[in-house]
């Protein structure tokens, strides 16, 4: 996967199927951004807290799809989670991801 795919969630991942199979949707924007609009059912864990929550997400034993405003922060969050052993996928921008699921 190239750097653009990693950063902006451009990989051909079937997010709808992941959600149907129980994947967790984590929005890594700030609480203020999250409050202004988000995908129903998503959980807000800001990027600066994702490392501290990695063990909790790993214990849930489910794939995690990250999203944010543009895909940059969600890419970083997915990389942090992957390095902790979580099956994480960068969903990119939340408004684009919403249309895919």
Number of C-alpha atoms within 10 A of each C-alpha: 7 8 10 13 15 21 22 21 25 16 16 7 13 11 19 14 11 18 15 9 11 12 20 20 24 28 29 29 23 15 12 8 15 20 10 7 10 19 17 8 9 17 15 22 20 21 22 13 12 20 16 12 13 18 14 12 21 18 9 12 13 16 19 25 26 33 34 29 19 18 26 18 24 32 30 19 31 28 19 17 24 16 13 15 13 22 18 27 26 30 32 27 21 26 15 14 20 15 9 12 13
